[in-house]
Amino acid sequence: MAELIGCKQSIILQSLFNSDLRLRGLVKVQDGLLHLLVGHIPTADGKVGGQMLVFSDFAPTDSTLDTHLISVIHQQLLEDAQRISKELKAKSRQAEAANEAKTQFLATVSHEIRTPLNGVLGMADFLAGTELAPEQREALSIVIDSGQGLLTILNDVLDYSKVEAGELELENRAFDLAALIKGASGLFHVKAVEKGLHYVSSPARGWFMGDETRLRQILSNLVFNAIKFTQFGGVELRVEFGEVRDDGMTPLVFEVEDSGIGMSEEVQARLFKPFQQGEVTTARKFGGTGLGLAICKNLVEKMGGEISVRSENGRGSVFRVELALQAAEAPALAGDDTSESGQQVSLASLRVLAAEDNATNRIVLGALLKPMGVEPAFAENGREAVEMFREESFDVILMDVMMPEMSGLEATRAIRQLESNSDAKPVPIHALTANLMREQVAQYLECGMDGALGKPINVEELRGTLEGVAHAKSDAQGTPDTHNRKAS
């Protein structure tokens, strides 16, 4: 039963069976009858949610009031649930829009920072290959180190944005563990020697399946930190193999030990969280974003492994990464600079078209290609690149993406259409861009490009790409050279 609380027009209904069931209402007398108007918040005219619930000529102890009360509250709860659902959907759309805006912002910032950084590091690499006085080479080394430091920070921020968005993907292909360790250790060995430290890396060998790039990133981050936070003594990278499991996976343990400043248990507890460093003074003294270890933790866990640390203040640290990887067969060895005929391949024979709207980047690219014997033909936008392709023959095209008049994507589609119209063999087209987020690279491949090279330009990656084209050209000698046919 329901009872009336209060004796005026505005009342509260309360269930006799469940005191939590309470509802506001109004009592009105009209045409000699007593009317009860109930709802969540009745208005002055007795309407609730666009409709009026009326129980007329009732007695305060009428047994039907409980049933009506429960029905009204059930209806109100349903309406509240629907309202909340709509609000959640609206907030979800707002969050998606905000995430898209953040992604676009990061892509723009990445491009705008990488473009001038390409000029800095590109010309620094060029100067490093020239004769310099000792003090000039020392100054140049500082420029390169500073530029690489800025690039590392930029990459950390972009990687962490991918982690937040759940977009950081892993590859799974065969890699040489010995080459990976050498690659992760080469630069840091020099850094250690410069600080008067000894550096020892594991001689472990073997081929495994996994993401070589991300594993190198993890080890490089750990070794870099170890050297950064060590003033005396040294750093060691160890690798241990476990027994092959029944599922064919081999347990591997990577440990990076240093004799550096160490850390307390309190610091260790927050070490793998984003934007965290040992102390505020540590951040001021040693620098960094505090994102590296958070990214490492995410990568290791995505690989199905674990990362941990043992440390004491003033007694150094040991970072430990435990993974299980599938063994792989080593691929057949191929000659570095020879074609199938066994003859040396010269990059000077390549006809290279480079589409680049930024004048500084054209100078940098020309300077980096010159020692390779390559003199590219430059187009200052996509439309000009298409016209030059229509009139001349090229072996490879290096295509910037963001250009005026016609973008790199539009130019690539146009070139592929010209090739299709003239039944010509497709010319390799590689994006040369500061925009290398996963979804962007997917767009490049979808529009007909063969790959993507980043800015700042990695000279060895650029050389490797051109050598691949030169090998293919050399091996195709003696066959109809359809890809040198002018497209019409």
C-alpha positions as CSV (number, residue, x, y, z in Angstrom):
1,M,0.0,0.0,0.0
2,A,1.0,3.6,-0.4
3,E,0.6,6.3,2.1
4,L,0.4,10.0,1.8
5,I,3.1,12.1,3.5
6,G,2.0,15.7,4.0
7,C,-1.4,17.2,3.9
8,K,-1.0,20.0,1.3
9,Q,-1.3,19.9,-2.4
10,S,2.3,18.9,-2.9
11,I,2.8,15.4,-1.5
12,I,5.2,12.4,-1.5
13,L,4.1,8.9,-2.2
14,Q,5.9,6.2,-0.3
15,S,5.4,2.4,-0.7
16,L,4.4,0.5,2.4
17,F,6.2,-2.5,1.2
18,N,9.4,-0.8,0.1
19,S,10.3,2.5,1.7
20,D,12.9,3.3,-1.1
21,L,10.0,3.7,-3.5
22,R,9.1,7.4,-3.2
23,L,7.6,9.7,-5.7
24,R,6.5,13.3,-5.7
25,G,2.9,14.2,-6.6
26,L,0.2,16.7,-6.5
27,V,-3.4,16.5,-5.2
28,K,-6.1,18.5,-6.9
29,V,-9.9,18.7,-6.4
30,Q,-11.8,19.1,-9.6
31,D,-15.5,18.5,-10.4
32,G,-16.1,17.2,-6.9
33,L,-13.4,14.5,-7.4
34,L,-10.0,14.0,-5.7
35,H,-7.2,13.7,-8.4
36,L,-3.7,12.4,-7.7
37,L,-1.1,13.6,-10.2
38,V,2.2,11.7,-9.9
39,G,5.5,11.9,-11.8
40,H,9.3,12.5,-11.3
41,I,8.9,16.3,-11.0
42,P,5.3,17.4,-11.6
43,T,4.9,20.8,-13.2
44,A,2.4,23.4,-12.2
45,D,-0.2,22.0,-14.6
46,G,0.3,18.4,-13.5
47,K,2.1,17.2,-16.6
48,V,5.1,14.8,-16.3
49,G,7.3,14.1,-19.2
50,G,4.8,15.2,-21.7
51,Q,2.0,13.1,-20.2
52,M,-0.2,13.3,-17.0
53,L,-0.7,10.3,-14.8
54,V,-4.0,10.6,-13.0
55,F,-5.6,8.5,-10.4
56,S,-9.1,9.9,-9.6
57,D,-11.5,9.6,-6.7
58,F,-9.2,7.5,-4.6
59,A,-8.8,6.8,-1.0
60,P,-5.4,7.3,0.7
61,T,-5.3,3.6,1.6
62,D,-6.3,2.4,-1.8
63,S,-4.4,-0.9,-2.5
64,T,-4.0,0.0,-6.2
65,L,-1.7,2.9,-5.4
66,D,1.3,0.7,-4.7
67,T,1.0,-0.9,-8.1
68,H,0.7,2.4,-9.8
69,L,3.6,3.8,-7.8
70,I,5.9,0.9,-8.8
71,S,4.8,1.2,-12.4
72,V,5.5,4.9,-12.5
73,I,9.0,4.5,-10.9
74,H,9.8,1.7,-13.4
75,Q,8.8,3.9,-16.2
76,Q,11.0,6.7,-14.8
77,L,14.0,4.4,-14.5
78,L,13.5,3.3,-18.1
79,E,13.5,6.9,-19.2
80,D,16.5,7.7,-17.2
81,A,18.4,4.7,-18.7
82,Q,17.5,5.9,-22.2
83,R,18.6,9.4,-21.4
84,I,21.9,8.1,-19.9
85,S,22.5,5.9,-23.0
86,K,22.0,8.9,-25.3
87,E,24.4,11.0,-23.2
88,L,27.0,8.2,-23.3
89,K,26.8,7.9,-27.0
90,A,27.1,11.6,-27.4
91,K,30.2,11.6,-25.1
92,S,31.6,8.7,-27.1
93,R,31.3,10.6,-30.3
94,Q,32.9,13.6,-28.7
95,A,35.8,11.4,-27.5
96,E,36.3,9.9,-30.9
97,A,36.3,13.4,-32.5
98,A,38.8,14.5,-29.9
99,N,41.0,11.5,-30.6
100,E,40.9,12.1,-34.3
101,A,41.8,15.8,-33.7
102,K,44.7,14.7,-31.5
103,T,45.9,12.3,-34.1
104,Q,45.8,15.0,-36.8
105,F,47.5,17.4,-34.5
106,L,50.3,14.9,-33.8
107,A,50.7,14.2,-37.5
108,T,51.0,17.9,-38.3
109,V,53.4,18.5,-35.4
110,S,55.5,15.5,-36.5
111,H,55.7,16.8,-40.1
112,E,56.5,20.4,-39.1
113,I,59.3,19.3,-36.7
114,R,60.7,16.6,-39.0
115,T,61.0,18.9,-42.0
116,P,63.5,21.4,-40.5
117,L,65.1,18.5,-38.6
118,N,65.7,16.8,-41.9
119,G,67.7,19.8,-43.0
120,V,69.8,19.8,-39.8
121,L,70.6,16.1,-39.6
122,G,70.9,15.7,-43.4
123,M,73.5,18.4,-43.8
124,A,75.2,17.2,-40.7
125,D,75.5,13.7,-42.2
126,F,76.9,15.3,-45.4
127,L,79.5,17.3,-43.5
128,A,80.5,14.2,-41.5
129,G,81.7,12.7,-44.8
130,T,84.0,15.6,-45.6
131,E,87.4,16.6,-44.3
132,L,87.1,18.5,-41.0
133,A,89.4,19.9,-38.4
134,P,89.2,18.1,-35.0
135,E,87.4,21.0,-33.4
136,Q,84.9,21.2,-36.3
137,R,84.2,17.4,-36.1
138,E,83.6,17.8,-32.4
139,A,81.2,20.6,-32.9
140,L,79.5,18.6,-35.7
141,S,79.1,15.6,-33.3
142,I,77.3,17.8,-30.9
143,V,74.9,19.0,-33.6
144,I,74.2,15.4,-34.6
145,D,73.7,14.2,-31.0
146,S,71.3,17.1,-30.3
147,G,69.3,16.5,-33.5
148,Q,69.1,12.8,-32.7
149,G,68.0,13.6,-29.2
150,L,65.2,15.8,-30.5
151,L,64.2,13.0,-32.9
152,T,64.1,10.5,-30.1
153,I,61.8,12.7,-28.1
154,L,59.5,13.2,-31.1
155,N,59.4,9.4,-31.7
156,D,58.6,8.8,-28.1
157,V,55.7,11.1,-28.1
158,L,54.3,9.6,-31.3
159,D,54.8,6.1,-30.1
160,Y,53.0,6.8,-26.8
161,S,50.1,8.4,-28.7
162,K,49.8,5.1,-30.6
163,V,50.0,3.1,-27.3
164,E,47.1,5.3,-25.9
165,A,45.0,4.7,-29.1
166,G,45.8,1.0,-29.2
167,E,47.3,1.4,-32.6
168,L,50.8,0.2,-32.0
169,E,51.2,-2.9,-34.1
170,L,53.9,-5.6,-34.1
171,E,55.5,-7.3,-37.1
172,N,56.4,-11.0,-37.1
173,R,59.3,-11.9,-39.4
174,A,62.7,-13.6,-39.2
175,F,65.6,-11.5,-37.7
176,D,69.2,-12.1,-36.8
177,L,69.7,-11.7,-33.1
178,A,73.4,-11.0,-33.4
179,A,72.8,-8.2,-35.9
180,L,70.1,-6.8,-33.7
181,I,72.4,-6.6,-30.7
182,K,75.2,-5.1,-32.8
183,G,72.8,-2.5,-34.2
184,A,71.5,-1.6,-30.7
185,S,75.0,-1.5,-29.3
186,G,77.1,0.2,-31.9
187,L,76.3,3.8,-31.2
188,F,76.2,3.3,-27.4
189,H,79.6,1.7,-27.3
190,V,81.0,5.0,-28.6
191,K,78.9,6.9,-26.0
192,A,80.3,4.7,-23.3
193,V,83.9,5.3,-24.3
194,E,83.3,9.0,-24.5
195,K,82.2,8.9,-20.8
196,G,85.1,6.7,-19.8
197,L,82.8,3.7,-19.2
198,H,83.4,0.1,-20.4
199,Y,80.6,-1.5,-22.4
200,V,80.1,-5.2,-22.9
201,S,77.4,-6.7,-25.2
202,S,76.4,-10.3,-25.5
203,P,77.8,-12.5,-28.3
204,A,74.5,-14.4,-28.5
205,R,73.5,-15.6,-32.0
206,G,70.5,-17.1,-33.7
207,W,67.5,-16.4,-35.9
208,F,64.1,-15.8,-34.4
209,M,60.6,-14.7,-35.4
210,G,59.4,-11.4,-34.1
211,D,59.4,-7.6,-34.4
212,E,63.1,-6.8,-34.9
213,T,62.6,-3.0,-34.9
214,R,60.6,-2.9,-31.7
215,L,62.9,-5.3,-29.9
216,R,65.9,-3.1,-30.9
217,Q,63.9,-0.1,-29.6
218,I,63.5,-1.8,-26.3
219,L,67.2,-2.8,-25.9
220,S,68.4,0.6,-27.2
221,N,66.3,2.4,-24.7
222,L,67.5,0.3,-21.8
223,V,71.2,0.6,-22.8
224,F,70.9,4.3,-23.5
225,N,69.4,4.9,-20.0
226,A,72.0,2.8,-18.4
227,I,74.8,4.8,-20.0
228,K,73.0,8.1,-19.3
229,F,72.6,7.4,-15.5
230,T,76.1,5.9,-15.1
231,Q,79.1,8.1,-14.3
232,F,81.7,5.4,-13.3
233,G,82.2,1.8,-14.1
234,G,80.3,0.3,-17.0
235,V,77.3,-1.2,-18.7
236,E,76.7,-4.8,-19.8
237,L,74.0,-6.3,-22.1
238,R,73.5,-10.0,-21.4
239,V,71.3,-12.6,-23.2
240,E,70.4,-16.0,-21.9
241,F,68.6,-18.8,-23.6
242,G,66.2,-21.2,-21.9
243,E,65.2,-24.8,-23.0
244,V,62.9,-24.9,-26.0
245,R,59.3,-25.4,-24.8
246,D,56.8,-27.9,-26.0
247,D,55.2,-25.3,-28.2
248,G,58.5,-24.7,-30.0
249,M,59.1,-21.3,-28.3
250,T,62.5,-20.5,-26.9
251,P,62.6,-18.4,-23.7
252,L,65.1,-15.5,-23.9
253,V,66.2,-13.2,-21.1
254,F,67.8,-9.9,-21.9
255,E,69.5,-8.1,-19.0
256,V,71.1,-4.6,-19.0
257,E,73.2,-4.0,-15.9
258,D,74.9,-0.7,-15.0
259,S,76.9,0.6,-12.1
260,G,75.0,3.9,-12.1
261,I,73.1,6.0,-9.6
262,G,70.4,3.3,-8.9
263,M,67.0,4.0,-7.5
264,S,64.8,3.5,-4.4
265,E,61.9,1.1,-4.2
266,E,59.5,4.1,-4.3
267,V,61.0,5.2,-7.6
268,Q,60.9,1.6,-9.0
269,A,57.2,1.4,-8.2
270,R,56.4,4.2,-10.6
271,L,59.2,3.7,-13.1
272,F,57.2,2.2,-15.9
273,K,54.4,4.7,-15.8
274,P,54.2,7.5,-18.4
275,F,55.9,10.8,-17.8
276,Q,57.7,9.4,-14.7
277,Q,61.4,9.8,-13.9
278,G,63.4,9.1,-10.7
279,E,63.2,12.6,-9.2
280,V,62.6,16.1,-10.4
281,T,66.3,16.8,-10.1
282,T,67.0,13.7,-12.2
283,A,64.8,15.1,-15.0
284,R,66.6,18.4,-14.8
285,K,70.1,16.9,-14.8
286,F,69.6,14.0,-17.3
287,G,66.7,15.2,-19.4
288,G,64.1,13.0,-21.3
289,T,60.4,12.7,-21.5
290,G,59.8,9.9,-19.1
291,L,58.0,8.0,-21.8
292,G,60.7,5.5,-22.9
293,L,60.2,2.9,-20.2
294,A,56.4,3.1,-20.4
295,I,56.6,2.4,-24.1
296,C,59.1,-0.5,-23.5
297,K,56.7,-2.0,-21.0
298,N,53.8,-1.8,-23.5
299,L,55.9,-3.3,-26.2
300,V,57.2,-6.2,-24.1
301,E,53.7,-7.0,-22.9
302,K,52.4,-7.0,-26.4
303,M,55.1,-9.5,-27.2
304,G,53.8,-11.7,-24.4
305,G,56.7,-11.0,-22.1
306,E,57.6,-9.2,-18.9
307,I,59.9,-6.4,-17.9
308,S,61.3,-5.7,-14.4
309,V,64.0,-3.9,-12.6
310,R,66.3,-4.6,-9.6
311,S,68.1,-1.6,-8.1
312,E,69.4,0.1,-5.0
313,N,70.3,3.7,-4.5
314,G,73.9,4.2,-5.4
315,R,74.4,0.5,-6.4
316,G,73.3,0.5,-10.0
317,S,70.4,-1.2,-11.7
318,V,69.5,-4.4,-13.6
319,F,66.7,-4.2,-16.2
320,R,65.3,-7.6,-17.2
321,V,63.2,-8.5,-20.2
322,E,61.8,-12.0,-20.5
323,L,60.4,-13.1,-23.9
324,A,59.6,-16.3,-25.7
325,L,60.4,-16.3,-29.4
326,Q,60.0,-18.9,-32.2
327,A,63.3,-20.0,-33.7
328,A,63.6,-19.3,-37.5
329,E,65.8,-20.4,-40.3
330,A,68.6,-18.1,-41.5
331,P,67.9,-16.9,-45.0
332,A,70.3,-17.7,-47.9
333,L,73.1,-15.1,-48.1
334,A,73.0,-12.6,-50.9
335,G,75.8,-10.5,-52.2
336,D,75.9,-6.9,-51.0
337,D,76.7,-5.1,-54.1
338,T,76.5,-7.6,-57.0
339,S,73.8,-8.7,-59.3
340,E,72.9,-12.2,-60.2
341,S,75.6,-12.1,-62.9
342,G,78.1,-11.4,-60.2
343,Q,79.0,-7.9,-61.5
344,Q,79.2,-4.8,-59.4
345,V,76.1,-2.6,-59.4
346,S,76.6,1.2,-59.6
347,L,74.0,3.6,-58.3
348,A,75.3,6.1,-60.7
349,S,73.4,4.4,-63.5
350,L,70.1,5.1,-61.8
351,R,67.8,7.8,-63.2
352,V,66.1,9.2,-60.1
353,L,63.2,11.6,-60.0
354,A,62.7,13.3,-56.7
355,A,59.5,15.3,-56.1
356,E,60.0,17.7,-53.2
357,D,58.5,21.2,-52.7
358,N,60.8,22.3,-49.9
359,A,64.0,24.0,-51.2
360,T,66.0,23.0,-48.1
361,N,65.0,19.3,-48.5
362,R,66.0,19.4,-52.1
363,I,69.5,20.6,-51.2
364,V,69.8,18.0,-48.4
365,L,68.7,15.1,-50.7
366,G,71.0,16.2,-53.4
367,A,73.9,16.4,-51.0
368,L,73.2,12.9,-49.6
369,L,72.8,11.3,-53.0
370,K,76.0,12.9,-54.5
371,P,78.4,10.6,-52.6
372,M,76.4,7.7,-54.0
373,G,77.0,8.9,-57.5
374,V,73.4,9.8,-58.0
375,E,72.3,13.1,-59.5
376,P,68.5,13.3,-59.2
377,A,66.1,15.3,-61.3
378,F,63.9,17.4,-59.1
379,A,60.2,18.3,-59.4
380,E,58.9,21.0,-57.1
381,N,55.3,19.5,-56.8
382,G,53.3,16.5,-57.8
383,R,52.0,18.0,-61.0
384,E,55.5,18.8,-62.2
385,A,56.6,15.2,-61.3
386,V,53.8,13.7,-63.4
387,E,54.8,15.9,-66.4
388,M,58.5,15.0,-66.0
389,F,57.6,11.3,-65.9
390,R,55.5,11.8,-69.0
391,E,58.5,13.2,-70.9
392,E,61.4,11.3,-69.5
393,S,62.4,7.8,-68.3
394,F,63.2,7.1,-64.7
395,D,64.3,4.0,-62.7
396,V,62.8,5.1,-59.4
397,I,60.8,8.0,-58.0
398,L,61.2,9.5,-54.5
399,M,57.9,11.2,-53.7
400,D,57.2,13.7,-51.1
401,V,53.5,13.5,-49.9
402,M,52.5,17.0,-48.8
403,M,53.0,19.2,-51.9
404,P,51.1,22.1,-53.4
405,E,49.1,21.9,-56.7
406,M,49.1,18.1,-56.5
407,S,50.0,15.9,-53.5
408,G,52.3,12.9,-53.7
409,L,49.3,10.5,-53.4
410,E,47.5,12.2,-56.4
411,A,50.8,12.2,-58.4
412,T,51.3,8.5,-57.8
413,R,47.8,7.6,-58.9
414,A,48.3,9.7,-62.1
415,I,51.6,8.0,-62.8
416,R,50.2,4.6,-62.3
417,Q,47.3,5.5,-64.7
418,L,49.8,6.6,-67.3
419,E,51.7,3.3,-67.0
420,S,48.5,1.3,-67.3
421,N,47.5,3.3,-70.4
422,S,50.8,2.6,-72.1
423,D,51.2,-1.0,-70.8
424,A,54.5,0.0,-69.1
425,K,56.2,-1.8,-66.3
426,P,55.6,0.1,-63.0
427,V,58.4,2.3,-61.9
428,P,59.2,1.9,-58.1
429,I,57.8,4.8,-56.2
430,H,58.9,5.4,-52.6
431,A,57.4,8.0,-50.3
432,L,60.0,10.3,-48.8
433,T,58.0,12.0,-46.1
434,A,57.9,13.1,-42.5
435,N,54.4,11.5,-42.2
436,L,55.0,7.9,-41.3
437,M,52.2,7.0,-38.9
438,R,50.8,3.5,-39.6
439,E,47.5,4.6,-41.2
440,Q,49.5,7.1,-43.4
441,V,51.9,4.4,-44.7
442,A,48.8,2.2,-45.5
443,Q,47.5,5.1,-47.6
444,Y,50.7,5.3,-49.5
445,L,50.7,1.6,-50.4
446,E,47.0,1.7,-51.3
447,C,47.5,4.4,-53.8
448,G,50.3,2.5,-55.6
449,M,53.6,3.3,-53.8
450,D,56.1,0.6,-53.2
451,G,57.4,1.8,-49.8
452,A,58.1,4.7,-47.6
453,L,61.3,6.4,-46.3
454,G,61.2,8.8,-43.4
455,K,62.5,12.3,-42.7
456,P,64.9,13.0,-41.3
457,I,66.5,10.9,-44.0
458,N,68.3,7.8,-42.9
459,V,71.2,7.5,-45.4
460,E,71.6,3.8,-45.1
461,E,67.9,3.2,-45.6
462,L,68.0,5.4,-48.7
463,R,71.1,3.7,-50.0
464,G,69.5,0.3,-49.4
465,T,66.4,1.3,-51.3
466,L,68.4,2.5,-54.3
467,E,70.6,-0.6,-54.2
468,G,67.5,-2.7,-54.4
469,V,66.4,-0.8,-57.5
470,A,69.9,-1.0,-59.0
471,H,70.0,-4.8,-58.5
472,A,66.6,-5.3,-60.2
473,K,67.7,-3.1,-63.1
474,S,71.0,-5.0,-63.5
475,D,69.3,-8.4,-63.3
476,A,66.8,-7.3,-65.9
477,Q,69.5,-6.3,-68.4
478,G,69.0,-8.2,-71.7
479,T,65.2,-8.3,-71.3
480,P,62.8,-5.8,-72.9
481,D,63.2,-2.6,-70.7
482,T,59.5,-1.7,-70.7
483,H,59.8,0.4,-67.6
484,N,62.0,2.9,-69.4
485,R,59.3,3.4,-72.1
486,K,57.9,6.9,-72.0
487,A,54.4,6.9,-70.7
488,S,51.9,8.7,-72.9
